[in-house]
Amino acid sequence: MGLGGINIWSLLIILVIVALIFGTKRLRGIGGDLGGAIKGFKKALNDDSKDNEDAIKESQKEENSNDSADK
């Protein structure tokens, strides 16, 4: 038994049927597009988290300078 009652032979048969329907060239293109989308998504998440960290550091600096001016 494999994933939820699907064994390796069932997965191979499904893979062969999908390859026959779409063709290997089209599947390769879909895989490349999917990989590019995932890379773009990860990059966007990393850029967004860096922007948030920079904004937090900047606001902390402003708070510290305001506290110093008040003393």
C-alpha positions in Angstrom: 0.0 0.0 0.0 1.2 3.5 -0.9 -0.5 6.8 -0.5 -4.0 6.3 0.8 -4.5 2.9 -0.9 -2.8 3.8 -4.2 0.1 1.5 -4.9 3.1 2.1 -7.2 1.6 0.3 -10.2 -1.5 2.6 -10.1 0.7 5.7 -10.0 2.7 4.4 -13.0 -0.4 3.7 -15.0 -1.8 7.2 -14.3 1.6 8.7 -15.3 1.6 6.8 -18.6 -2.0 7.9 -19.4 -1.2 11.5 -18.6 1.9 11.4 -20.8 -0.1 9.9 -23.6 -2.8 12.5 -23.3 -0.7 15.6 -23.0 2.6 14.5 -24.5 6.0 14.8 -22.8 6.9 18.2 -24.4 3.8 19.8 -23.0 4.3 18.2 -19.6 7.9 19.5 -19.6 6.6 23.0 -20.3 4.0 22.8 -17.6 6.7 21.6 -15.1 9.0 24.5 -16.1 6.2 27.0 -15.7 5.2 25.6 -12.3 8.8 25.7 -11.1 9.2 29.3 -12.2 6.0 30.2 -10.4 7.2 28.6 -7.2 10.6 30.3 -7.4 8.8 33.7 -8.0 6.5 33.0 -5.0 9.4 32.2 -2.7 11.4 35.2 -3.8 8.4 37.5 -3.2 8.0 36.0 0.3 11.6 36.6 1.1 11.6 40.1 -0.3 8.4 40.9 1.7 9.9 39.6 5.0 13.1 41.6 4.4 11.0 44.8 3.8 9.1 44.1 7.0 12.3 43.6 9.0 13.7 46.9 7.6 10.5 48.8 8.5 10.6 47.4 12.0 14.3 48.4 12.5 13.6 51.9 11.1 10.6 52.4 13.5 12.7 51.2 16.4 15.5 53.7 15.5 12.9 56.5 15.3 11.5 55.5 18.7 15.0 55.5 20.2 15.8 58.9 18.7 12.5 60.3 20.0 13.3 58.9 23.5 16.7 60.5 23.4 15.3 63.9 22.4 12.8 63.8 25.3 15.5 63.3 28.0 
